[in-house]
Amino acid sequence: MDPLMLLCKLTEEAGELAEAVLVERGFKPHKTLEPDAALGEAADVLMCLLLVLCRLHPERSPEQIAAQLAGRMDDKLARYVARQPRTAAD
């Protein structure tokens, strides 16, 4: 897929994620979605990002890129969690 079209698709999916969040949080009471709609839309956003990365690194398989991305996300998540203030329940 053309890189410009990938970016357009990414923008479209991000908009769908935003709408799912708005519906889930009650800002669009006239709309209903599946309970985990935001998770599904987030997966679509991540898939578009993976396709962009595949275009940037054609020498790597989508599986390799996904594994590398997952590893980096694990590292970033661990750092984020470590920075969060402790609560009384902890």
C-alpha positions as CSV (number, residue, x, y, z in Angstrom):
1,M,0.0,0.0,0.0
2,D,1.2,3.5,-0.8
3,P,2.7,5.3,2.2
4,L,0.4,8.2,1.9
5,M,-2.6,5.9,1.9
6,L,-1.2,4.1,5.0
7,L,-1.0,7.5,6.8
8,C,-4.6,8.2,5.7
9,K,-5.7,4.8,7.0
10,L,-3.9,5.4,10.3
11,T,-5.7,8.7,10.7
12,E,-9.0,7.1,9.9
13,E,-8.4,4.3,12.5
14,A,-7.2,6.9,15.1
15,G,-10.5,8.7,14.6
16,E,-12.5,5.5,15.1
17,L,-10.6,4.9,18.3
18,A,-11.4,8.4,19.5
19,E,-15.0,7.9,18.7
20,A,-15.1,4.5,20.6
21,V,-13.5,6.3,23.6
22,L,-16.1,9.1,23.5
23,V,-18.9,6.6,23.3
24,E,-17.5,4.5,26.1
25,R,-17.1,7.6,28.3
26,G,-20.7,8.7,27.7
27,F,-19.9,11.8,25.5
28,K,-22.0,10.3,22.7
29,P,-25.1,8.9,24.5
30,H,-27.0,8.4,21.2
31,K,-24.4,5.8,20.0
32,T,-23.8,2.3,21.2
33,L,-20.8,0.1,20.5
34,E,-19.6,-3.3,21.6
35,P,-18.1,-3.2,25.2
36,D,-14.5,-3.7,24.0
37,A,-14.8,-1.5,20.9
38,A,-12.0,0.8,22.0
39,L,-9.6,-2.3,22.3
40,G,-10.5,-3.4,18.8
41,E,-10.0,0.1,17.3
42,A,-6.6,0.4,19.2
43,A,-5.6,-2.9,17.6
44,D,-6.5,-1.4,14.2
45,V,-4.3,1.6,14.9
46,L,-1.4,-0.7,15.9
47,M,-1.9,-2.7,12.8
48,C,-1.6,0.4,10.6
49,L,1.5,1.4,12.5
50,L,3.0,-2.0,11.9
51,L,2.3,-1.6,8.1
52,V,4.0,1.7,8.1
53,L,7.1,0.1,9.8
54,C,7.0,-2.7,7.3
55,R,7.3,-0.1,4.5
56,L,10.2,1.5,6.3
57,H,12.0,-1.8,6.9
58,P,11.2,-4.1,4.0
59,E,14.1,-6.3,4.9
60,R,12.3,-7.4,8.0
61,S,9.2,-9.6,8.2
62,P,6.0,-8.3,9.8
63,E,6.5,-10.8,12.6
64,Q,10.1,-9.6,13.3
65,I,8.9,-6.0,13.4
66,A,6.0,-6.9,15.7
67,A,8.3,-8.8,18.0
68,Q,10.8,-5.9,18.2
69,L,7.9,-3.5,18.8
70,A,6.5,-5.7,21.5
71,G,9.9,-5.8,23.3
72,R,10.2,-2.0,23.2
73,M,6.7,-1.6,24.4
74,D,7.4,-3.9,27.3
75,D,10.4,-1.8,28.3
76,K,8.5,1.5,28.0
77,L,5.6,0.0,30.0
78,A,7.9,-1.1,32.8
79,R,9.4,2.4,33.0
80,Y,6.0,4.0,33.0
81,V,4.7,1.7,35.7
82,A,7.8,2.3,37.8
83,R,7.2,6.1,37.7
84,Q,3.6,5.9,38.9
85,P,2.9,6.9,42.5
86,R,2.0,4.1,44.9
87,T,-1.5,3.9,46.3
88,A,-2.7,2.6,49.7
89,A,-3.9,-0.6,48.0
90,D,-0.3,-1.3,46.9
